[in-house]
Amino acid sequence: MQLHTTTWGTGDRLALLVHGIMADHRTWRRVGPALAARGYRVLAVDLRGHGASGRADRYTLQDHADDLVETLPAGAEVAMGHSLGGLALSRAVRQLAPERAVYADPAWHLPDGEDGYRPDLFAQAKTLTREQIRAAGPRWDEVDVGIELETLRVWEEGTAYGLTGLVGTDLLPAEPVVPSLVVLADPSLLVPAERAELLAARGFEVRTVPGAGHTIHRDDFDGFMAALDGWV
């Protein structure tokens, strides 16, 4: 599927941004312009079932990865993915062949069991109120609270059910493929400490933004950008 894209900047260097589940390109509203100010042309997608991109009968991980390859140019200077976007990017990175990859709290662990991954709970997020979103993200700017309301309204909850086959499986990449940075929340529920150590042993650089929640770039934008030092 050809995905909807949004561009910031006109620089000679290219950066790719891939959002997480329930979001769309608007989650990068501060990151995109910040990279553009550093001389990048920034290209951000809306994944299938999100934002202005099309809806589909399937929302498997392979579908998301294939969409990235179909939509985005190969050979960018840096490609960055958050959560589901990080997982999809890790499956598409060999074909996209960026010079560097950044994975922001990537969804490389979907736990099973009673307290594990529950797509029905994700689907219920469609009904969240502004007050509930604000309570869940107390460090978010009010603009981001409003954007979250808007993105949830247009999000197709079937995307959450498309990941159920991954629950309990090992989603950690075996190798970086390209030089890769992993930026983690504190704590990260998707990449716990023992998995972060394994990633470091496999050749990934791993950094943590102290006190940041899962959507690091909204919780602590300055901390997130600082964690990218030397990579963007």
Number of C-alpha atoms within 10 A of each C-alpha: 17 17 22 18 19 14 17 19 19 13 15 10 16 22 27 26 27 29 26 24 21 24 25 30 24 20 22 19 15 12 20 24 17 16 20 20 14 12 17 23 22 26 22 27 27 25 35 25 26 27 25 18 18 15 17 13 9 15 20 18 20 13 16 25 21 18 19 29 20 15 14 18 15 19 16 20 18 22 28 24 25 28 21 26 30 27 26 28 30 26 20 18 23 14 16 20 19 23 16 21 29 28 25 29 29 29 23 23 21 20 17 14 9 7 7 12 19 18 16 12 10 16 18 10 17 18 11 14 14 14 10 13 17 18 12 12 18 12 14 19 13 13 9 20 21 14 16 21 18 16 20 21 17 16 24 21 22 18 26 21 16 16 17 15 11 17 16 14 12 12 16 18 14 11 15 19 16 16 16 23 23 25 24 29 25 17 17 18 18 19 23 15 14 8 14 22 14 14 21 16 11 14 16 23 17 17 17 20 22 14 13 21 21 21 21 25 23 23 21 19 17 13 17 24 17 11 19 14 8 6 15 18
